[in-house]
Amino acid sequence: MIRGLLAAALCAPLLSACVIYADDAADRDVMVRINRSADAPLETVRAARIDGGRLTVRVESNGCTDAADFAVEVTAGDDGWTDLALRRTDPDLCKALVPDGVEVSWTFEDLGLEAGAKARLVNPTRL
């Protein structure tokens, strides 16, 4: 009897259903946090560039990643640079194969920065 209950308890997670919800993020706003918080770890990025008043990063994706899934924290540094920290706030629960990841980007205006501001991304990188 106890073995049967134990087996049922161990098998229950294997038999449970999984629901993946993906919405159209086009109508969501970009989130920018002004102060650093420890809500989520820094996102590891594959590549990053700041060009023409725009921050563009390549990140891992399972097929449902876009800019609205991240918070960009903007912090003024002591050396005249602005530090940008990217944290994923919504996980990508899709199951697509995206071996090169996806690019997401924000304008300096989105981030509350002036055009030509000296900014740097502080996230770890993975080649």
C-alpha positions as CSV (number, residue, x, y, z in Angstrom):
1,M,0.0,0.0,0.0
2,I,2.7,2.5,1.0
3,R,4.8,1.5,-2.1
4,G,1.8,2.2,-4.3
5,L,1.2,5.7,-2.7
6,L,4.9,6.4,-3.0
7,A,5.0,5.4,-6.7
8,A,1.9,7.5,-7.4
9,A,3.4,10.5,-5.6
10,L,6.6,10.2,-7.7
11,C,4.8,9.8,-11.0
12,A,2.3,12.6,-10.5
13,P,4.7,15.4,-11.7
14,L,5.5,13.3,-14.8
15,L,1.8,13.1,-15.7
16,S,0.8,16.7,-15.1
17,A,0.0,19.0,-18.0
18,C,2.1,21.9,-19.1
19,V,0.6,25.1,-20.4
20,I,2.8,27.6,-22.2
21,Y,1.4,31.1,-22.5
22,A,2.9,33.5,-25.0
23,D,1.3,36.9,-25.6
24,D,1.9,39.5,-28.2
25,A,4.4,41.9,-26.5
26,A,3.9,44.6,-29.1
27,D,1.4,46.4,-26.8
28,R,3.6,46.2,-23.7
29,D,5.7,49.1,-22.5
30,V,9.5,49.1,-22.1
31,M,10.4,48.9,-18.4
32,V,13.3,51.0,-17.2
33,R,14.4,50.9,-13.6
34,I,16.5,53.8,-12.4
35,N,18.0,52.1,-9.3
36,R,19.7,48.7,-9.2
37,S,17.7,45.9,-7.6
38,A,18.5,42.3,-6.9
39,D,15.1,41.0,-8.2
40,A,16.7,38.9,-10.9
41,P,20.3,38.2,-11.9
42,L,22.0,40.1,-14.7
43,E,21.2,38.5,-18.0
44,T,24.2,36.9,-19.8
45,V,24.4,38.4,-23.3
46,R,26.0,37.0,-26.4
47,A,26.8,40.4,-27.9
48,A,26.1,44.1,-27.3
49,R,26.5,47.3,-29.1
50,I,25.7,51.0,-28.4
51,D,25.3,52.7,-31.8
52,G,23.4,55.7,-33.0
53,G,21.6,56.3,-29.7
54,R,20.4,52.7,-29.3
55,L,21.4,49.8,-27.1
56,T,21.2,46.5,-28.9
57,V,21.9,43.1,-27.3
58,R,21.8,39.5,-28.5
59,V,20.4,37.2,-25.8
60,E,19.3,33.6,-25.5
61,S,15.8,32.8,-26.6
62,N,13.4,29.8,-26.8
63,G,11.4,31.7,-29.4
64,C,9.3,34.2,-27.4
65,T,11.9,36.7,-26.2
66,D,11.5,40.5,-26.9
67,A,12.5,43.8,-25.3
68,A,9.4,43.9,-23.1
69,D,10.8,40.8,-21.3
70,F,13.6,42.8,-19.8
71,A,14.2,45.6,-17.3
72,V,17.1,47.9,-18.1
73,E,18.5,49.6,-15.0
74,V,20.2,52.9,-15.6
75,T,22.8,54.0,-13.0
76,A,25.1,57.0,-13.1
77,G,28.7,56.0,-12.6
78,D,31.3,58.1,-10.7
79,D,33.5,58.3,-13.8
80,G,31.0,60.1,-16.0
81,W,29.7,57.0,-17.7
82,T,26.2,55.6,-17.3
83,D,26.0,51.9,-16.4
84,L,23.2,49.9,-18.1
85,A,22.2,46.6,-16.5
86,L,19.8,44.2,-18.3
87,R,17.7,41.8,-16.2
88,R,15.1,39.3,-17.6
89,T,11.8,39.9,-15.9
90,D,9.6,37.4,-17.9
91,P,11.0,34.0,-18.7
92,D,10.9,32.7,-22.2
93,L,8.9,29.4,-21.8
94,C,8.6,28.6,-25.6
95,K,10.2,25.6,-27.1
96,A,11.6,26.8,-30.4
97,L,15.2,26.2,-31.5
98,V,16.9,29.6,-31.7
99,P,20.6,28.7,-31.7
100,D,21.8,32.3,-32.3
101,G,19.4,33.9,-29.8
102,V,17.6,37.1,-30.7
103,E,18.5,40.8,-30.8
104,V,16.5,43.2,-28.6
105,S,17.1,46.9,-28.4
106,W,16.1,50.2,-26.7
107,T,16.7,53.8,-27.8
108,F,18.5,56.2,-25.5
109,E,15.1,58.0,-25.3
110,D,13.5,54.8,-24.0
111,L,16.2,54.6,-21.3
112,G,15.9,58.3,-20.3
113,L,19.4,59.1,-21.7
114,E,20.4,62.1,-23.8
115,A,21.7,61.5,-27.3
116,G,25.5,61.0,-27.2
117,A,25.6,60.0,-23.6
118,K,28.5,57.8,-22.6
119,A,27.0,54.5,-21.6
120,R,28.2,51.0,-21.0
121,L,26.5,47.6,-20.5
122,V,27.7,45.9,-17.3
123,N,26.2,42.4,-18.0
124,P,28.4,39.3,-18.3
125,T,29.0,38.1,-21.9
126,R,29.1,34.6,-23.4
127,L,30.6,34.0,-26.7
